[in-house]
Amino acid sequence: MPTVAIIDYDSGNLHSAAKGLETAGARVLISRDPQQILRADGVVLPGVGAFDQAIAQLRQYDLEPVINQAIAQQQPFLGICVGMQLLFDSSAEGNLPGLGIIPGKVVKIQPEPHLTIPHMGWNQLQVAQPDCSLWQQLDPNPWFYFVHSYFGLPQDSSWIAASTTHGTQTLTAAIARANLFAVQFHPEKSSRSGLQMLRNFIKLLA
């Protein structure tokens, strides 16, 4: 059974993410120990709340070098929600620099008449990378559960594995390149589609 390390930096829905990964077939370690994280078959960075608080807590526990090393040594890596946003250079939500792993910035969903912000609830993906491992055995345009007011905007659109629409705006829903994956939605709250996506990630760890 593959081992997934969920990075514990006091800013994430750790237990719901852990339950989802365990249901999908992984042995889960919730840890901030660098050696445990780097020995795991895969790494997950969850996150909820505000960007600056999350990145400050990540750096308080000196986890930035661990994340960089995990990605550099080709461990399959999955960022979820704010855990995805932290991978960018910066965020309009705060003033602190992000991890700078994905070139680009996090921007705010713009107000529109009759548009609800945050973007909350089920929404359909427009898949840009149909061969991406995350989408295997899913519908061509699957539905996932979102809760967010900001989204990542990579400088290079080829990073985008899927997008979704809210009002007239196209929002980045998923990123994929090599061993690095990140999703704005919550797979652990996305019923069968979310569970299948987590299974697909775990298959990469074998």
Secondary structure, DSSP 4 states (H G I P E B T S, - for coil): --EEEEE-SS-S-HHHHHHHHHHHT-EEEEE--HHHHHHSSEEEE---S-HHHHHHHHHHTT-HHHHHHHHHTT--EEEETHHHHTTEEEETT-SS----SEEEEEEEPPP-TT--SSEEEEEE-EES-TT-GGGTTS-SS-EEEEEESEEEEESSGGGEEEEEEETTEEEEEEEEETTEEEESS-GGGSHHHHHHHHHHHHHTT-
